[in-house]
């Protein structure tokens, strides 16, 4: 593949393979953001610019100008043009790495006024290259051109394995399954069978038995209606699965997926289904009952988590609607309590509402009496929470039982971990992590936001994957640790609470060396892209990862954590 990590086009959609050969920006014809029409437009612009140059100018500047124009076709175009930062206008020129930028300015500074109408950049035409290149700096230098093409941090396939790193939590792994297509979720039914239900992004759910074997026929296959593509960076698809707390009696489970509505409007759909009476390892797709549909204004930030709390209600975690900076309306979707986007929703799926809804709103939801607020909103101000979990509590004291932990993916500076509370405002888009994002909203005295229990910058990772609090029996040293990771950097981490200060301290998880993980079946490597975490019926923890993050690529694996001590 050309690139991996977090690719995104200028329209915030995923990159793709154009159906025909690109004549001009051919470097991006296997995976990028340009179709033939856009490629021709860029080629025509290149010709217009080069008409101003003589033969010597063609030799010196032709390659630079082509490179710069073709960054609109890069699978990282949204990052190169800093489209995810609404505090700055969309760049006319992509972010250039300092050495490349200096060389371009030295040889071709006369081309600047032809490439951009930005007066600040045009004003640097006669200034030194340092000033010009300073204007083209990116907040995240991992994405500058041309280094983005060969950045190991974005392109490597294996997880970071830190052997015997001082102060790290040393663990081993065992591989439980492989050959999966972007496994986004693994859950159990809580029915005593200890089966795993593993969902692939394409819309197929598989049953794994306690011995690790997979049943030949899928539990559920919704490929025909689930909306996704093979392209890396497509966030749509089958995203969530949860079994009813009384599943053994009512055979009900719930799914969360992307689909197309009328007039090809993109939606997320939350539905109820039942397991077949004839086969407990088969869903009955004819039993689907749609609980909720929400229109998605963009293709990214789709949320995807479904959970049942200890109160028996279902919690739904939605994204803010996509694009960048939550640009919808005066305050964005996440701060707008009338919108279902950028929220934690709480509903009662056991009863229909008196208003005709296929669910009931719990009467103690925090905003049921607030004019204009949607009554299903339980918490708000979230960007795109990716993977949440309920703490089952200490096995002896029950301390912590019912706490709801979430990883909320950040914009371009911070990732965060939150504990969800009733009525909580988690700050987005006023804040990203612990810092201001929208300064007008951030300094509003009525914001009253809840800070994350932990936030980290993009030098550590660029896309948090929420995990679980360990409550199993096999590794008692891990009891009470919140274990999570980062999709892009492949880092595994753990948070431990100081019960006196209520602060959470982070420790890196490193995989043991050959001696530590020398027991049969134990390994100390894993595929880099950490998609999700999982907990089995006994409380043991797992994570799901892939070496190639495409919904159609069978490179996903499931790993179980093992404490070698």
Residue pairs with C-beta under 8 A, 6 or more apart in sequence:
1 31
1 232
1 548
2 28
2 30
2 31
2 32
2 75
2 149
3 31
3 75
3 76
3 148
3 149
3 154
3 155
3 232
4 154
4 155
4 157
4 232
4 529
4 548
4 549
5 76
5 153
5 154
5 155
5 462
5 488
6 79
6 154
6 233
6 462
6 463
6 487
6 488
7 14
7 15
7 31
7 75
7 76
7 232
7 233
8 14
8 15
8 75
8 76
8 77
8 78
8 79
8 83
8 84
8 233
8 300
9 15
9 33
9 75
9 77
9 78
10 33
10 72
10 77
10 78
10 81
10 83
10 90
11 33
12 78
12 83
12 298
12 299
12 300
12 322
12 323
12 324
13 234
13 298
13 299
13 300
14 229
14 231
14 232
14 233
14 234
14 235
14 299
15 31
15 32
15 33
15 75
15 231
15 232
15 233
16 31
16 32
16 33
16 229
16 231
17 29
17 30
17 31
17 231
18 29
18 32
18 34
18 35
18 36
18 39
19 35
19 36
20 36
21 29
22 28
22 29
22 32
22 34
22 36
22 39
22 73
23 39
23 40
23 43
24 39
24 40
24 42
24 43
24 46
24 66
24 70
25 32
25 34
25 39
25 42
25 66
25 69
25 70
25 72
25 73
27 70
27 73
28 34
28 70
28 73
28 74
28 75
31 75
31 231
31 232
32 73
32 74
32 75
33 72
33 73
33 74
33 75
33 77
34 42
34 70
34 72
34 73
38 72
38 73
39 73
42 69
42 70
42 72
42 73
45 69
46 65
46 66
46 69
49 65
49 111
49 114
49 115
50 57
50 58
50 62
50 65
52 114
53 61
53 62
53 111
57 108
57 110
60 107
60 108
61 107
61 108
61 111
64 103
64 104
64 107
64 108
64 111
65 108
65 111
65 115
67 145
67 146
68 93
68 94
68 96
68 104
68 115
68 145
69 115
71 77
71 80
71 81
71 94
71 145
72 81
72 94
74 80
74 94
74 145
74 148
75 232
75 233
76 143
76 148
77 83
77 94
78 84
78 324
79 95
79 138
79 140
79 143
79 148
80 91
80 94
80 95
80 138
80 143
80 144
80 145
80 148
81 90
81 91
81 94
81 95
82 88
82 90
82 91
82 95
82 138
82 139
82 412
83 90
83 324
84 324
84 325
84 411
84 412
85 139
85 324
85 325
85 411
85 412
86 324
86 325
86 327
87 325
91 118
91 136
92 115
92 116
92 117
92 118
92 121
93 115
93 116
93 118
93 121
93 136
94 136
94 145
95 136
95 137
95 138
95 143
95 144
95 145
96 104
96 133
96 136
96 144
96 145
97 141
97 144
97 145
97 146
97 147
98 133
98 137
98 144
100 144
100 145
100 146
101 129
101 132
101 133
101 136
102 129
102 130
102 133
105 112
105 129
105 132
105 133
106 129
109 125
109 126
109 129
109 132
110 125
112 121
112 122
112 124
112 125
112 132
113 122
113 125
116 122
120 135
121 132
121 135
121 136
124 131
124 132
124 135
137 144
138 144
139 412
139 413
140 412
140 458
140 462
141 147
142 148
142 151
142 153
142 154
142 458
142 462
143 151
148 154
153 489
154 488
156 528
157 527
157 528
157 547
157 548
158 490
158 525
158 526
158 527
158 528
158 547
159 490
159 492
159 525
159 526
159 527
159 528
159 530
159 545
160 489
160 490
160 491
160 528
161 510
161 511
161 524
161 525
161 526
162 168
162 508
162 510
162 511
163 510
163 511
163 512
163 513
163 524
164 170
164 510
164 512
164 513
165 508
165 510
167 507
167 508
168 507
168 508
168 509
168 510
169 481
169 494
169 507
169 508
169 509
169 510
170 509
170 510
170 511
170 512
170 516
170 564
170 565
171 492
171 509
171 510
171 511
171 512
171 561
171 562
171 563
171 564
172 511
172 512
172 516
172 517
172 519
172 522
172 523
172 524
172 561
172 562
172 563
172 564
173 511
173 517
173 522
173 523
173 524
173 526
173 559
173 560
173 561
173 562
174 521
174 522
174 523
174 559
174 560
174 562
175 523
175 557
175 558
175 559
176 196
176 208
176 212
176 542
176 557
176 558
176 559
176 560
177 198
177 208
177 212
177 214
177 557
177 558
178 556
178 557
178 558
179 554
179 555
179 556
179 557
180 198
180 200
180 206
180 544
180 546
180 554
180 556
180 557
180 558
181 200
181 201
181 202
181 204
181 550
181 551
181 552
181 553
181 554
181 556
182 200
182 201
182 202
182 237
182 531
182 546
182 549
182 550
182 551
182 553
182 556
183 198
183 199
183 200
183 201
183 531
183 532
183 544
183 546
183 556
183 557
183 558
184 199
184 200
184 201
184 237
184 238
184 239
184 240
184 304
184 531
184 532
184 544
185 198
185 199
185 239
185 240
185 241
185 532
185 534
185 544
186 196
186 197
186 198
186 199
186 532
186 534
186 542
186 544
186 558
187 196
187 197
187 241
187 242
187 243
187 534
188 194
188 195
188 196
188 197
188 243
188 535
188 536
188 537
189 195
189 197
189 243
189 247
189 253
190 243
190 245
190 247
190 248
190 537
191 243
191 247
191 248
192 248
192 537
193 210
193 280
194 210
194 536
194 537
194 538
195 207
195 208
195 209
195 210
195 281
196 207
196 208
196 534
196 536
196 558
197 205
197 206
197 207
197 208
197 219
197 241
197 243
198 205
198 206
198 208
198 544
198 558
199 205
199 238
199 240
199 241
200 206
200 238
200 551
200 556
201 228
201 237
201 238
201 239
201 551
202 223
202 226
202 228
202 237
202 238
202 551
202 552
203 220
203 221
203 222
203 223
203 224
203 225
203 226
203 228
203 237
203 238
203 257
204 218
204 220
204 221
204 222
204 223
204 238
205 218
205 219
205 220
205 221
205 238
205 241
205 283
206 214
206 215
206 218
206 219
207 214
207 215
207 218
207 219
207 281
208 214
208 215
209 215
215 281
217 281
217 282
219 281
219 282
219 283
220 255
220 273
220 283
220 285
221 285
222 238
222 255
222 257
222 285
225 257
225 259
226 237
226 238
226 257
226 258
226 259
227 236
227 237
227 257
227 258
227 259
227 260
227 266
228 234
228 236
228 237
228 238
228 258
228 551
229 236
229 551
230 550
230 551
230 552
230 553
231 550
232 548
232 549
232 550
233 549
234 299
234 551
235 299
235 300
235 301
235 302
236 258
236 266
236 299
236 302
237 257
237 258
237 551
238 255
238 256
238 257
238 258
239 256
239 257
239 258
239 268
239 302
239 303
239 304
239 305
240 254
240 255
240 256
240 257
240 304
240 305
240 306
241 253
241 254
241 255
241 256
241 306
242 253
242 254
242 306
242 307
242 308
242 314
243 252
243 253
243 254
244 250
244 252
244 253
244 254
244 308
244 349
245 308
245 312
246 252
247 253
247 275
250 274
251 274
251 275
251 277
252 272
252 273
252 274
252 349
253 272
253 273
253 274
253 275
253 283
254 270
254 271
254 272
254 273
254 291
254 306
254 314
254 349
255 270
255 271
255 273
255 306
256 268
256 269
256 270
256 303
256 304
256 305
256 306
256 316
257 268
257 269
257 271
258 266
258 267
258 268
258 269
258 296
258 302
259 266
259 267
259 268
259 269
260 266
260 267
261 267
261 293
261 295
265 295
266 295
266 296
266 299
267 293
267 294
267 295
267 296
268 293
268 294
268 296
268 302
268 303
268 304
268 318
269 290
269 292
269 293
270 290
270 291
270 292
270 293
270 306
270 316
271 288
271 289
271 290
271 291
272 287
272 288
272 289
272 291
272 349
273 283
273 284
273 285
273 287
273 288
273 289
274 283
274 284
274 287
275 282
275 283
275 284
276 282
276 283
276 284
277 284
289 358
290 358
291 347
291 349
291 358
291 359
292 316
292 340
292 345
292 347
292 358
292 359
294 318
294 340
294 341
296 302
296 321
296 322
296 341
297 321
297 322
297 323
297 328
298 321
298 322
298 323
299 322
300 319
300 322
300 323
300 384
301 319
301 320
301 321
301 322
301 323
301 383
301 384
302 318
302 319
302 322
302 384
303 316
303 317
303 318
303 319
303 384
303 385
304 317
304 319
304 386
305 315
305 316
305 317
305 385
305 386
305 387
305 388
305 406
306 314
306 315
306 316
306 317
307 314
307 315
307 317
307 388
307 389
307 390
307 404
308 314
308 315
308 390
309 315
309 346
309 390
309 402
309 404
310 390
310 401
310 402
311 362
311 402
312 348
312 350
313 346
313 347
313 348
313 362
314 346
314 347
314 348
314 349
314 359
315 344
315 345
315 346
315 378
315 388
315 404
315 420
316 343
316 344
316 345
316 346
316 347
317 343
317 344
317 345
317 382
317 385
317 388
317 406
318 340
318 341
318 342
318 343
318 345
318 382
319 341
319 342
319 383
319 384
319 385
320 326
320 328
320 332
320 333
320 334
320 341
320 342
320 382
320 383
320 384
320 428
320 429
321 328
321 333
321 339
321 341
321 342
324 411
325 332
325 411
325 429
325 437
325 438
326 332
326 333
326 334
326 335
326 342
326 383
326 428
326 429
328 336
328 339
328 341
329 336
329 339
331 429
331 441
332 342
332 428
332 429
332 438
333 339
333 341
333 342
334 341
334 342
334 343
334 380
334 381
334 382
334 383
334 428
334 429
335 342
335 380
335 381
335 425
335 428
335 429
335 430
335 441
336 342
337 367
337 370
337 372
337 373
337 374
337 377
337 380
338 372
338 373
338 374
339 374
340 374
340 376
340 377
342 380
342 381
342 382
342 383
342 428
343 377
343 378
343 379
343 380
343 382
344 377
344 378
344 379
344 380
344 382
344 385
344 420
345 376
345 377
345 378
346 362
346 365
346 376
346 378
347 359
347 360
347 361
347 362
347 376
348 359
348 360
348 361
348 362
349 359
350 360
351 359
351 360
352 358
352 359
352 360
353 359
353 360
353 361
354 360
359 376
361 368
361 375
361 376
365 375
365 376
365 377
365 378
366 377
366 378
366 422
366 423
367 373
367 374
367 375
367 377
367 423
368 375
378 420
378 422
378 423
379 420
379 421
379 422
379 423
379 424
379 425
379 426
380 424
380 425
380 426
381 424
381 425
381 426
381 427
381 428
381 430
381 449
382 406
382 408
382 418
382 426
382 428
383 408
383 409
383 410
383 411
383 428
383 429
383 432
384 408
384 409
385 406
385 407
385 408
385 409
385 418
385 466
386 407
386 408
386 409
386 463
386 464
386 465
386 466
386 487
387 406
387 407
387 465
387 466
387 467
387 484
387 532
387 533
388 404
388 405
388 406
388 407
388 420
388 466
389 404
389 405
389 466
389 467
389 468
389 469
389 533
389 535
390 402
390 403
390 404
391 400
391 401
391 402
391 403
391 404
391 405
391 468
391 469
391 471
392 401
392 469
392 471
392 535
392 539
393 399
393 400
393 401
393 402
393 471
394 400
394 401
394 471
394 479
394 480
395 471
395 473
395 479
395 539
400 469
400 480
403 419
403 469
404 419
404 420
405 417
405 418
405 419
405 420
405 466
405 467
405 468
405 469
405 482
406 417
406 418
406 419
406 420
406 466
407 415
407 416
407 417
407 418
407 464
407 465
407 466
407 467
407 484
408 415
408 416
408 417
408 418
408 426
408 428
408 452
408 464
409 415
409 463
409 464
410 416
410 432
410 433
410 458
410 462
410 464
411 432
411 437
412 432
412 458
413 432
413 433
413 435
413 457
413 458
414 432
414 433
414 434
414 435
414 455
414 456
414 457
414 458
415 433
415 455
415 456
415 458
415 460
415 461
415 462
415 463
415 464
415 486
416 433
416 452
416 454
416 455
416 456
416 464
417 452
417 453
417 454
417 455
417 464
417 466
417 482
417 484
417 495
417 504
418 426
418 450
418 452
418 453
419 453
421 450
424 450
425 447
425 448
425 449
425 450
426 449
426 450
426 452
427 447
427 449
427 450
427 451
428 437
429 437
429 438
429 441
430 436
430 437
430 438
430 441
430 442
430 444
430 447
430 449
431 437
431 442
431 449
433 452
433 455
434 451
434 452
434 455
436 442
436 443
441 447
453 495
453 504
454 495
454 504
454 506
456 464
456 506
460 486
460 489
460 491
461 485
461 486
461 487
461 488
461 489
461 491
462 486
462 487
462 488
462 489
463 486
463 487
463 488
464 484
464 485
464 486
464 487
465 484
465 485
465 486
465 487
465 530
465 531
465 532
465 533
465 543
466 484
466 533
467 482
467 483
467 484
467 485
467 533
467 541
467 543
468 482
468 483
468 533
468 534
468 535
468 541
469 480
469 481
469 482
469 483
470 478
470 479
470 480
470 481
470 482
470 483
470 539
470 541
470 561
471 479
471 480
471 535
471 539
472 478
472 535
472 536
472 538
472 539
472 540
472 541
473 538
473 539
473 540
474 538
474 540
474 562
474 563
475 540
475 561
475 562
475 563
477 563
477 565
478 494
478 541
478 561
478 563
480 496
480 497
481 494
481 495
481 496
482 494
482 495
482 496
482 504
483 492
483 493
483 494
483 509
483 533
483 541
483 561
484 492
484 493
484 494
484 495
484 533
485 491
485 492
485 493
485 530
485 533
485 543
486 493
486 530
487 529
487 530
487 531
487 549
488 529
490 526
490 528
490 529
490 530
490 545
491 508
491 509
492 508
492 509
492 530
492 543
493 506
493 507
493 508
493 509
494 506
494 507
494 508
494 509
495 504
495 505
495 506
495 507
496 504
496 505
496 507
497 503
497 504
498 504
498 505
511 517
511 524
511 525
511 526
512 524
512 564
513 524
514 524
516 524
516 564
517 523
517 524
517 562
517 564
519 564
522 562
522 564
523 559
526 543
526 545
526 557
526 559
527 545
527 546
527 547
527 555
527 556
527 557
528 545
528 547
529 545
529 546
529 547
529 548
529 549
530 543
530 544
530 545
531 544
531 545
531 546
531 549
531 556
532 543
532 544
533 541
533 542
533 543
533 544
534 541
534 542
534 543
534 544
534 558
535 541
535 542
536 542
540 560
540 561
541 560
541 561
542 558
542 559
542 560
542 561
543 558
543 559
543 561
544 556
544 557
544 558
544 559
545 556
545 557
545 559
546 553
546 555
546 556
546 557
547 555
548 555
